[in-house]
């Protein structure tokens, strides 16, 4: 018998919209690319609210954080326009390999899930540098950064591919990340998640400004505490 899924954390609710703090590992909707999954956000939230919900954007299965849904087809169409026209502001947090610059821009075209090349643009800013007293390869310590990522476009795996492109892959990312670092975090810290979290989404709809925020997952917080404990700078 399949266990009943835990209720999803609702972080915003209005007459026509609902947003959750999506857990790591949960699909937004069923897909043939993940046949091992027996449920999805759409199914759980539909049963939790007792009504149909309509997706307006998506998060990777491995990404946690703010996920917005419409409660009517009309609102779904209106929100879809905002996303397609770049009229939403999305902000993510991530922990990446190495010491990253204070601020930067990544303008690098990537392929979408259908293999078509699309322009993609992301800005980032440094939140913190960390250094663990943990030898890694030829280095005497291990260095990491927490970054705030703001994608201006919404391409498939954009943030994951952009961070890998500038040689600061997100910890726990597979297949775009660093296999050696992922193995290190699994062996030393028993971590198998990806450290990417959608912390904030804002937009204006029907003359109303909306800001939605979601706390980081327990696992993200746990790893950050480990990094803070070993912080040298």
Helices and strands as residue ranges (DSSP letters): E 9-13, E 17-22, G 32-34, H 41-49, E 54-55, E 64-70, H 73-84, E 89-97, E 103-107, E 110-111, E 117-118, E 121-132, E 142-151, H 158-165, H 179-189, E 196-205, E 208-213, H 218-229
